Amino acid sequence: MRIISGMRPTGKLHLGHYFGVIRNWVKLQSEHDTLFFIADWHALTTSYKNTKSLKAHVRELMVDWLALGLDPSKSVLFVQSKVKEHAELHLLFSMITPKSWLEWNPTYKDMKYNLLKLQDLELQFRGALRDHVREFLGSIPFKIEDFERLEEHLLESVSEAMVEAVFEGEIDREILKGLNVSKRDFYETDTYGFLGYPVLQAADILIYKGEGVPVGEDQLPHIELTREIARRFNYLYGETFPEPKALLTETPKVPGTDGRKMSKSYNNAIFFADSPQEVQQKIMKMFTDPQKLRKNDPGRPEICPVFAYHKLFSGDQEATAQVKEDCSSGKLGCVECKRMVFTNLEVFISPFREQRESLLKNTSALEDIFEEGSKRAREIAVQTMEQVREAIGI
């Protein structure tokens, strides 16, 4: 089976990336025909204003992928933007993809829903301000040539300033939580590129005639849209593309150091690039059971992020069971528990870290691997596009 998947370059990889994605990719490359790409064009759908770090992030991903076990002798490893045929197929797919399919994309629907909530908030501000603006305009010692137009202009400016104040935390922070947004440039994600990125995703998969795509449940709608686009193209122009299947895999939960999902944006991640000292500091600061205030207090390991790490990294079910028993009885204190986790985690991380440091000593060889992979990917893409052009008649 030919398997295709990609990852946006956002910086160094952490434990969550490994257990959620990379470990599965490493297994698949030994069993199937696999292509994995760095999706630098996809990074522009939400970060088009901040591209200064993009090349550095691409290189970080190259290093981490190889250090964590992706093998260029088993997989085609490449950079999306190096294969321009992706863009051509994206363009052609965009011609046949109904806009309604994209608007029903859950990610886009969520964004639009949040945008409607923002617009509702702005209307609330406008309504509350209208009488005050009219009173202000009536009190100034100047002749107003167009009262209604000036009133609307002031209402728009002030209400937008009030929404901005919400984003800055200058007005009730609970409002921001309710809006489910965290950045002022939220408005700027309502772009053609953001609306159409599932079409680019379909091109990424179908240009290699991918048969399987490893994804999490949240990505299932995107794979179904890819299947719809393939069916529509085949119906219009003849059988050209397979309908790829989503490959769902169970992944263990890797909590961040604060108990939430591990994420760079939460500042709670443990990276493979972290030094032993940095890993130790993060582990020793980890959140634990809030009811276990003293060493001898009985704990609740089932809700403790530290115990989740014991289950992942101890490699010994009996030892893990003993930790659970000792924590529950109050025999094991949190400090000692964290030290044990650090020791086990270092055994896991250190080989990857060493491989990473070795790769960084020869970055030109690293880039050569992905340059060669991009050439191999393009050979496949060129053949597909020849078939596509012939099928369409262009």
C-alpha positions in Angstrom: 0.0 0.0 0.0 1.2 3.5 -0.8 1.0 5.7 2.2 1.4 9.5 2.2 1.4 12.0 5.1 2.9 15.3 6.0 3.6 17.6 8.9 3.7 21.4 9.1 7.0 22.9 10.2 6.4 24.7 13.5 9.7 24.1 15.3 11.3 21.3 17.3 9.4 18.0 17.9 8.3 17.0 21.4 7.2 13.8 23.0 3.6 14.3 21.9 4.7 14.4 18.3 6.6 11.2 18.6 3.8 9.1 20.2 1.1 10.8 18.2 2.7 10.6 14.8 6.3 9.7 14.3 6.4 6.3 16.0 3.5 5.1 13.7 5.3 6.4 10.6 8.5 4.6 11.6 6.5 1.3 11.8 4.6 2.0 8.5 7.8 2.6 6.5 9.0 -1.0 7.2 5.7 -2.4 5.9 4.6 -0.2 3.1 5.6 2.2 0.3 5.7 5.5 2.2 6.1 9.2 1.4 6.4 11.8 4.1 6.7 15.5 3.4 7.3 18.7 5.3 4.2 20.8 4.5 5.8 24.3 4.3 3.0 25.6 2.0 0.4 24.5 4.6 2.3 26.5 7.2 1.4 29.7 5.3 -2.4 29.1 5.7 -2.3 30.5 9.2 1.3 31.9 9.6 1.7 33.9 6.3 2.6 37.0 8.2 5.5 35.4 10.1 7.8 33.6 7.7 11.2 34.6 9.1 11.5 31.3 11.0 10.0 29.1 8.4 13.3 27.8 6.9 14.8 27.2 10.3 11.6 25.3 11.3 11.9 23.2 8.1 15.5 22.3 9.1 14.5 21.4 12.6 11.9 19.0 11.3 14.5 17.4 9.0 16.8 16.8 11.9 14.1 15.4 14.2 12.5 13.2 11.6 15.9 11.5 10.9 16.9 11.3 14.5 13.5 9.7 15.5 13.8 7.0 12.9 12.5 8.0 9.6 14.8 6.4 7.0 15.4 7.8 3.6 16.3 4.3 2.3 12.7 3.2 3.3 10.7 6.3 2.8 10.6 9.2 0.4 11.3 12.2 2.6 10.7 15.6 0.9 9.7 19.2 1.2 6.3 20.1 -0.3 7.3 23.4 -1.9 10.1 21.6 -3.8 7.5 19.7 -5.9 5.6 22.5 -7.7 3.2 20.0 -9.2 1.3 20.0 -5.9 0.3 23.6 -6.7 -0.8 22.8 -10.2 -3.0 19.9 -9.1 -4.4 22.1 -6.3 -5.4 24.7 -8.9 -7.1 22.1 -11.1 -8.9 20.5 -8.1 -10.1 24.0 -7.0 -11.9 24.3 -10.4 -14.1 21.3 -9.6 -14.6 21.5 -5.8 -17.9 23.1 -4.8 -17.4 25.9 -2.3 -20.1 24.4 0.0 -17.8 21.3 0.5 -15.2 23.6 2.0 -17.6 25.6 4.1 -18.7 22.4 5.7 -15.2 21.5 6.7 -15.3 21.4 10.6 -12.2 23.5 11.0 -13.6 26.2 8.8 -17.1 26.0 10.4 -15.5 26.4 13.8 -13.6 29.5 12.6 -16.7 31.0 11.1 -18.7 30.2 14.2 -16.1 32.0 16.3 -16.1 34.9 13.8 -19.9 35.2 14.2 -19.5 35.3 18.0 -16.9 38.1 17.6 -19.3 40.0 15.3 -22.0 39.5 17.9 -19.7 41.0 20.6 -18.9 43.9 18.3 -22.7 44.5 17.8 -23.2 44.5 21.6 -20.5 47.2 22.0 -22.1 49.3 19.2 -25.5 49.1 20.8 -24.2 50.1 24.2 -22.2 53.0 22.6 -24.7 54.5 20.2 -26.5 56.8 22.7 -23.1 58.0 24.1 -21.8 58.7 20.6 -24.9 60.7 19.7 -24.6 62.7 23.0 -21.0 63.4 22.3 -21.6 64.5 18.7 -24.4 66.8 19.9 -22.2 68.4 22.4 -19.2 69.4 20.2 -19.2 73.1 19.0 -18.8 72.3 15.3 -21.3 71.9 12.5 -21.5 68.2 11.4 -22.2 67.9 7.7 -23.3 64.3 7.7 -24.3 63.2 11.2 -25.3 59.6 10.4 -22.1 58.9 8.5 -19.9 60.3 11.2 -21.9 58.4 13.8 -21.4 55.1 12.1 -17.7 55.8 11.5 -17.2 56.5 15.3 -19.3 53.5 16.3 -17.2 51.2 14.0 -13.9 52.6 15.2 -14.7 52.5 18.9 -16.4 49.0 18.9 -13.3 47.6 17.0 -11.1 49.2 19.7 -13.3 47.5 22.4 -12.9 44.1 20.7 -9.1 44.7 20.5 -9.2 45.5 24.2 -10.8 42.1 24.9 -8.0 40.4 23.0 -5.4 42.4 25.1 -7.1 41.3 28.3 -8.0 44.9 29.2 -11.7 43.9 29.4 -13.1 40.9 31.3 -10.8 37.9 30.5 -13.8 35.5 30.7 -15.1 37.0 27.5 -12.1 35.8 25.6 -12.4 32.3 27.0 -16.0 32.2 25.8 -15.0 33.3 22.3 -12.5 30.4 22.1 -10.0 32.6 20.4 -6.6 33.9 21.6 -5.1 36.2 18.9 -6.1 39.5 17.4 -5.1 38.3 14.0 -7.9 35.7 14.2 -9.8 37.9 11.7 -6.9 37.4 9.2 -7.3 33.6 9.0 -10.5 34.0 7.0 -8.5 33.8 3.8 -8.9 32.0 0.5 -5.9 29.9 1.5 -7.4 28.8 4.8 -10.8 28.0 3.1 -9.0 26.0 0.4 -6.3 24.2 2.3 -8.2 20.9 2.3 -8.0 21.1 -1.5 -4.3 21.4 -1.3 -4.3 18.6 1.1 -6.2 16.5 -1.4 -3.6 17.4 -4.1 -0.8 16.4 -1.7 -2.3 12.9 -1.3 -3.7 12.2 -4.8 -0.7 13.4 -6.8 1.1 10.3 -5.4 -2.0 8.2 -5.8 -1.9 7.6 -2.1 -4.0 4.6 -0.9 -3.7 5.2 2.9 -3.3 8.2 5.1 -2.4 7.9 8.8 -4.5 10.4 10.7 -6.2 11.1 14.0 -10.0 11.2 14.3 -10.0 15.0 13.9 -8.6 14.6 10.4 -11.2 12.2 9.1 -13.4 14.9 7.5 -10.3 16.0 5.4 -9.7 12.5 4.2 -13.4 12.1 3.2 -13.2 15.4 1.3 -10.1 14.0 -0.5 -12.2 11.0 -1.4 -15.0 13.2 -2.7 -12.6 15.2 -4.9 -11.1 12.0 -6.3 -14.6 10.7 -7.1 -15.7 13.9 -8.7 -12.5 14.1 -10.9 -12.9 10.4 -11.9 -16.6 11.0 -12.8 -15.8 14.1 -14.9 -12.6 12.9 -16.6 -12.3 9.2 -16.2 -10.7 6.9 -13.7 -7.4 8.6 -12.6 -7.2 8.6 -8.8 -7.7 6.0 -6.1 -9.9 6.9 -3.1 -7.5 6.9 -0.2 -8.4 5.3 3.2 -7.8 6.9 6.6 -5.5 4.8 8.7 -6.5 5.3 12.3 -4.1 4.3 15.0 -4.4 4.3 18.8 -1.9 6.6 20.4 -1.1 6.9 24.1 -1.9 10.2 25.7 1.2 12.2 26.5 0.3 15.0 28.9 2.3 18.2 29.1 4.1 19.2 32.2 0.9 21.1 33.4 -1.4 18.2 32.7 -2.9 19.6 29.6 -2.3 18.3 26.1 1.4 18.7 25.3 1.8 21.8 23.0 4.5 24.3 22.2 1.9 27.0 22.5 1.1 26.0 26.1 4.8 26.1 27.0 4.4 22.6 28.6 6.4 20.4 26.1 9.5 18.3 26.5 11.5 18.4 23.3 14.0 15.9 22.0 16.4 18.8 21.6 16.2 19.6 25.4 19.4 19.0 27.4 19.3 16.6 30.4 19.3 19.6 32.6 16.3 21.1 30.8 14.4 17.8 30.9 15.1 17.5 34.6 13.9 21.0 35.4 10.7 20.4 33.5 10.0 17.1 35.2 10.6 18.5 38.7 8.2 21.3 38.0 5.4 19.0 36.7 1.9 19.3 38.2 0.9 16.5 40.4 -2.2 15.5 42.4 -3.4 18.8 44.0 -4.6 16.9 47.1 -1.2 15.3 47.8 0.3 18.2 49.7 2.8 16.3 51.8 5.0 13.3 51.1 2.9 10.9 53.3 -0.5 12.0 51.9 -2.2 9.4 49.8 -2.1 10.2 46.1 -4.4 9.6 43.1 -2.0 8.4 40.4 -4.9 8.0 37.9 -5.2 11.8 37.6 -1.5 12.6 37.9 0.5 13.5 34.8 3.7 12.2 36.4 2.2 8.7 36.7 1.2 8.8 33.0 5.0 9.2 32.3 5.7 6.1 34.5 3.4 4.1 32.3 5.1 5.3 29.2 8.7 5.2 30.1 9.4 2.7 32.9 9.3 -0.3 30.6 8.3 -2.4 33.5 4.7 -3.2 34.3 5.6 -4.5 37.8 7.6 -1.3 38.6 4.7 0.8 37.4 2.2 -1.1 39.5 4.5 -0.6 42.5 4.7 3.1 41.9 0.9 3.2 41.8 0.5 1.3 45.0 3.1 3.4 46.9 1.7 6.7 45.7 -1.9 5.6 46.6 -0.8 4.6 50.1 1.3 7.7 50.8 4.5 5.7 50.8 6.0 7.5 47.8 6.5 11.3 47.7 6.1 13.4 44.6 9.8 14.5 44.5 11.1 11.0 44.6 8.4 9.9 42.0 9.6 12.7 39.7 13.2 11.7 40.0 12.3 8.1 39.0 10.4 9.5 35.9 13.4 11.6 34.9 15.8 8.6 35.1 13.5 6.5 32.9 12.7 9.4 30.5 16.4 10.1 30.0 17.0 6.4 29.0 14.4 7.0 26.3 15.4 10.4 25.1 19.2 10.3 25.2 19.7 8.0 22.0 17.5 10.4 20.0 19.3 13.4 21.4 22.7 12.0 20.5 21.5 11.2 17.0 20.1 14.7 16.6 23.4 16.2 17.7 25.3 14.0 15.2 23.0 15.1 12.3 23.5 18.8 13.2 27.2 18.4 12.6 26.6 18.0 8.9 23.6 20.1 7.8 24.5 20.0 4.1 24.3 16.2 4.1 20.9 16.6 5.9 19.6 18.9 3.2 20.9 16.6 0.5 18.7 13.8 1.8 15.6 15.9 1.5 16.7 17.4 -1.9 17.1 13.8 -3.2 13.8 12.9 -1.7 12.1 15.8 -3.3 13.5 14.8 -6.7 12.1 11.2 -6.2 8.7 12.6 -5.2 8.7 14.9 -8.2 9.3 12.0 -10.6 6.0 10.5 -9.4 4.2 13.8 -9.4 5.3 14.6 -13.0 3.9 11.3 -14.2 0.6 11.9 -12.4 0.2 15.4 -13.8 0.8 14.1 -17.4 -2.1 11.7 -16.8 -4.2 14.5 -15.3 -3.6 16.9 -18.2 -4.4 14.2 -20.7 -7.6 13.3 -18.9 -8.8 16.9 -18.7 -7.7 17.7 -22.3 -5.3 20.5 -21.6 
